[in-house]
Amino acid sequence: MHHLLLVSAALAAVLSLSACGSNVSLAEPQPVRGYVSNVGTFQNFIATQPTPSAFRRMYPDVQLVLPQDIATMEMRNNNSRYFAQLDNQGRIVGGSFR
């Protein structure tokens, strides 16, 4: 009987936790506004090898410079311009802020 009470309590706890998370959406992540301040999160995003369009959706305020693009050479120290390296499929596999 004691075992049944423990199982019932555990089930109630799980159900209450799942009800709390019912507002959590599995939709696409929200875009990051402004320049990149959390470099770790940004690097994790780049590790997913996003397409240029996915990059622009996720980081709309960061200028993406692709290998074929022409860009000015001024230095930026605010992580607002990312020079991407692409793989053969055109996905971003690395790069640097300049």
N, C-alpha and C positions, 0 to 999 in steps of 0.2 A: 504494500500500500504506500509506504514511504517513497519507494522508487517511482510509482505512478505520479505522486505529487511533484517530485523533482522534474519529471519529464513534462508535466503539465505546466509548471512554472517556466521551464526553459522554452517551451513552445510559445507561451504567452509573451515572453521577452522578445523572442525572434519576431513574432507578429507585430508587436508594438514598434520595434525598430524598423521593420519593413514599412510600416504605415508612416513613420517619420520621414522616410526617404522616398515616399511616393511622389513628391514634387520634384525629385531629381530627374533631369532630362538627359537622355542619351544623344541629344542633338549635337551638331557640330560645336566645337569650342567657340567661345566668343572672341572676336578680334581683339588684339592688344593695341590699344590706342597710344599714341606718342612714340617716343624712341625706345629702344631696347634698354631697359634698366636691369632686368633679371636675365643675366647672360646664361645662367644654367638652364633655365626654362627654354630660352632661345636655342641653345645647343641641342637640347633634347628634341625640339621641333625639327631642326636641321637633320638630326640623326634619322628621322622618318623618311628622308629623301623626298621632300615635297616638290611638286611642280612649281614653276614660277607663278602660275595663277593661284595655287594654294598659298604660297608665300604672301602674295599681295592681299589675299583675303584675310589671312591671319595677322599680318603686320602692315596694314594699309598706310601708315605714316612713315614707314622706312622705305627709302628709295632703293629699289633692287636694280643692280647693275649687272647685266648678263655679259658674257664674254664678247658678244658682237656689238654691244652698246658703246657709244662714245660718251665719255664723262669728263667733266672738268677735274683738275688735279688738286683743288684746294683740300686741305686736311680738315677733317671733322673729328672732334673728340667726343661726340655725344651719341654715338651708335645710331646715326640717322641714315647712313648709306652703307649698304652691304654689297660687296663685290662677290658674286657667286661663282663657284666652280660647278660645272655640270657633268653628268655622266653621258654615255652614248644615247640614252633615251631622253635626254633633256631635263633630268631631275637634278635638283640641287643636292650636292654631296659634300659641300664645304664652301669655304670662302673666308672673307675677312671684312671687318669694318674699316673704312678709310675715309 
